[in-house]
Structures are given as C-alpha cells and as structure tokens.
Amino acid sequence: MKVIFSEGDYKIDVERYFVVTDLINSNETESLKKISSEIRMNYAIFKDKEISKKDFNLI
C-alpha cells in the first residue's frame, strides 16, 4: 500500500510503501483509508512493514 506523508517545514509529500496484507480484511475504500491513517499516526509501529519503492511491485 502506498501512503503519502507530508514532512518537513515545507510539508513536502513523501510516498512510502507498506506490506499490509495481514491487516486487510476487505478491499473497501473506508477500510483502506483507516489503515493508511493508522500508519500515518503510528509510523513507529508500522515502520518494520515499510518496503522501498524499488522493491514494490504492483500486482
């Protein structure tokens, strides 16, 4: 899943990618929004699920 973060003094948008297959119960938009919101609010908990963009393959 791609999650956009706004970082720094100038609020630059940064894309980060996470493996969240174990967290997804459905493909519903609201469920995915909730997961991305949780990742933004609690990055420290999810940082071990982050992968680099070059390792990300869209299936």
FILOVEX-442154 format. One record per residue (C-alpha): chain; x, y, z. Coordinates in steps of 0.5 Angstrom, whole numbers. Layout:
N
+-------+-------+-------+-------+
: kette :     u :     v :     w :
+-------+-------+-------+-------+
:     A :     X :     Y :     Z :
...
+-------+-------+-------+-------+
END
This chain:
59
+-------+-------+-------+-------+
: kette :     u :     v :     w :
+-------+-------+-------+-------+
:     A :     0 :     0 :     0 :
:     A :     3 :     7 :    -2 :
:     A :     2 :    12 :     4 :
:     A :     3 :    19 :     3 :
:     A :     6 :    23 :     9 :
:     A :     7 :    31 :     9 :
:     A :    14 :    32 :    12 :
:     A :    19 :    38 :    14 :
:     A :    18 :    45 :    15 :
:     A :    15 :    46 :     8 :
:     A :    11 :    40 :     8 :
:     A :    14 :    36 :     2 :
:     A :     9 :    30 :     0 :
:     A :    13 :    23 :     1 :
:     A :    11 :    17 :    -1 :
:     A :    12 :    11 :     3 :
:     A :    10 :     4 :     1 :
:     A :     8 :    -2 :     6 :
:     A :     6 :    -9 :     6 :
:     A :     0 :    -9 :    10 :
:     A :    -4 :   -16 :     7 :
:     A :    -4 :   -18 :    14 :
:     A :    -8 :   -12 :    16 :
:     A :   -13 :   -12 :    10 :
:     A :   -20 :   -15 :    11 :
:     A :   -23 :   -13 :     5 :
:     A :   -22 :    -8 :    -1 :
:     A :   -27 :    -3 :     2 :
:     A :   -24 :     4 :     1 :
:     A :   -26 :     6 :     8 :
:     A :   -22 :     0 :    11 :
:     A :   -16 :     2 :     7 :
:     A :   -17 :     9 :     9 :
:     A :   -17 :     7 :    16 :
:     A :   -11 :     3 :    15 :
:     A :    -7 :     9 :    12 :
:     A :    -9 :    14 :    17 :
:     A :    -6 :     9 :    23 :
:     A :     0 :     8 :    19 :
:     A :     1 :    16 :    19 :
:     A :    -1 :    17 :    26 :
:     A :     3 :    11 :    29 :
:     A :     9 :    10 :    24 :
:     A :    14 :     8 :    29 :
:     A :     9 :     1 :    30 :
:     A :     9 :     0 :    22 :
:     A :    16 :     2 :    20 :
:     A :    18 :    -5 :    20 :
:     A :    13 :    -6 :    15 :
:     A :    16 :    -1 :    10 :
:     A :    19 :    -3 :     4 :
:     A :    23 :     1 :    -1 :
:     A :    20 :     4 :    -8 :
:     A :    24 :    -1 :   -12 :
:     A :    22 :    -7 :    -8 :
:     A :    15 :    -5 :    -9 :
:     A :    11 :    -9 :   -15 :
:     A :     4 :    -7 :   -17 :
:     A :     0 :   -14 :   -18 :
+-------+-------+-------+-------+
END
